[in-house]
């Protein structure tokens, strides 16, 4: 059964650009916080990293900026896992502001040990699979 995973934040004043909207790098930062939330949920947390020396490294990311976001706006990011392979996981974040989809990010991350690709522990892979969902229509697209 697929479990919904959500991360919540609020646009902070220092994230606002000269146009009065959420600045481009802060969309990615919030998505990074959502990735951290996923990692914590599946057991790739600080304790795991400290005890094993293993972690996730992002090797590819594709961001779509769909709508402007104003100051002090509450954000909700949903995360779904698209695939889990021996050493990699592909997942998507969708950012919502006031119920409207404002940005998406698709990522490919590799599990590493001592800076080399390493298989996921089976328990971690199984917890990642709990968040599997079908790929959204934008997943896998190239910039055109």
C-alpha positions as CSV (number, residue, x, y, z in Angstrom):
1,X,0.0,0.0,0.0
2,X,1.3,3.4,-0.9
3,X,1.8,5.8,1.9
4,X,1.6,9.6,1.4
5,X,4.6,11.5,2.4
6,X,4.3,15.2,3.0
7,X,6.7,18.0,4.1
8,X,5.4,21.4,5.2
9,X,7.1,24.8,5.4
10,X,6.3,28.5,5.0
11,X,8.0,31.0,2.6
12,X,10.3,33.1,4.7
13,X,11.1,36.8,4.1
14,X,14.8,36.0,3.1
15,X,13.6,33.6,0.4
16,X,11.8,36.5,-1.5
17,X,13.5,37.9,-4.6
18,X,13.5,41.4,-6.1
19,X,10.2,40.7,-7.9
20,X,8.5,39.9,-4.6
21,X,8.2,36.2,-5.1
22,X,9.9,33.0,-3.9
23,X,13.4,33.0,-5.5
24,X,14.5,30.1,-7.7
25,X,17.1,28.6,-5.4
26,X,14.6,28.4,-2.5
27,X,12.2,26.1,-4.4
28,X,15.2,23.7,-4.7
29,X,16.1,24.2,-1.0
30,X,12.5,23.3,0.1
31,X,12.6,20.2,-2.2
32,X,15.9,19.4,-0.5
33,X,14.2,19.5,2.9
34,X,11.5,17.2,1.5
35,X,14.2,14.8,0.4
36,X,15.6,14.9,3.9
37,X,12.1,14.1,5.1
38,X,11.9,11.1,2.8
39,X,15.3,9.9,4.0
40,X,14.3,10.2,7.6
41,X,11.0,8.3,6.9
42,X,12.8,5.3,5.3
43,X,15.7,5.0,7.8
44,X,18.4,6.9,5.9
45,X,18.5,9.4,8.7
46,X,21.4,10.8,10.7
47,X,21.8,7.8,12.9
48,X,22.0,5.5,9.8
49,X,24.6,7.9,8.2
50,X,26.7,8.1,11.4
51,X,26.6,4.3,12.0
52,X,27.2,3.1,8.4
53,X,28.9,6.0,6.6
54,X,26.3,5.5,3.8
55,X,23.9,8.1,2.4
56,X,22.0,9.2,-0.7
57,X,23.6,11.4,-3.3
58,X,21.5,13.1,-6.0
59,X,22.9,12.5,-9.4
60,X,20.2,14.1,-11.5
61,X,17.4,16.5,-10.9
62,X,14.8,18.2,-13.1
63,X,12.8,21.1,-11.7
64,X,9.7,22.7,-13.2
65,X,8.7,26.2,-11.9
66,X,5.0,26.4,-12.6
67,X,3.6,29.4,-10.5
68,X,4.9,32.3,-8.6
69,X,4.8,32.0,-4.8
70,X,4.4,35.1,-2.5
71,X,5.8,35.9,0.9
72,X,4.6,34.0,4.0
73,X,2.8,31.4,1.9
74,X,2.4,27.9,3.5
75,X,3.9,25.2,1.3
76,X,3.0,21.5,1.1
77,X,5.4,19.1,-0.7
78,X,4.2,15.6,-1.5
79,X,6.8,13.0,-2.3
80,X,6.4,9.7,-4.3
81,X,8.9,7.1,-5.2
82,X,8.8,6.1,-8.8
83,X,11.3,3.2,-8.8
84,X,13.7,1.5,-6.5
85,X,16.7,-0.4,-8.0
86,X,19.6,-2.1,-6.4
87,X,21.6,1.1,-5.8
88,X,19.3,3.9,-7.0
89,X,15.9,5.5,-6.3
90,X,13.9,7.7,-8.5
91,X,11.3,10.0,-6.9
92,X,9.3,13.1,-7.4
93,X,8.3,16.1,-5.3
94,X,5.3,18.2,-5.9
95,X,5.1,21.6,-4.2
96,X,1.7,23.1,-3.5
97,X,0.8,26.6,-2.3
98,X,-2.8,27.2,-1.3
99,X,-3.9,24.0,-3.0
100,X,-2.2,24.9,-6.3
101,X,0.7,23.0,-7.8
102,X,3.5,25.5,-8.1
103,X,6.6,23.4,-8.8
104,X,7.8,19.8,-9.3
105,X,11.2,18.1,-9.0
106,X,12.1,14.7,-10.3
107,X,15.3,13.2,-8.9
108,X,17.6,10.2,-9.4
109,X,19.7,9.4,-6.3
110,X,22.3,6.7,-5.7
111,X,23.0,5.0,-2.4
112,X,26.7,5.4,-1.5
113,X,29.2,3.9,0.9
114,X,32.6,5.6,1.1
115,X,31.7,7.7,-2.0
116,X,30.9,4.7,-4.2
117,X,27.6,3.3,-5.3
118,X,26.4,0.6,-2.9
119,X,23.3,-1.6,-2.7
120,X,20.5,-0.5,-0.4
121,X,20.0,-2.6,2.7
122,X,16.8,-4.7,2.0
123,X,14.9,-3.1,4.9
124,X,15.6,0.4,3.4
125,X,14.6,-0.7,-0.1
126,X,11.3,-2.1,1.3
127,X,10.5,1.1,3.2
128,X,11.2,3.1,0.0
129,X,8.8,0.8,-1.9
130,X,6.0,1.7,0.6
131,X,6.0,5.1,-1.1
132,X,5.8,3.8,-4.7
133,X,3.3,5.6,-7.0
134,X,2.8,5.7,-10.7
135,X,5.0,8.2,-12.6
136,X,3.3,11.5,-13.2
137,X,3.0,12.7,-16.8
138,X,5.9,15.1,-16.5
139,X,8.4,12.5,-15.2
140,X,11.1,11.5,-17.6
141,X,10.7,14.5,-19.8
142,X,13.7,16.4,-21.2
143,X,14.1,20.1,-21.5
144,X,12.8,21.2,-24.8
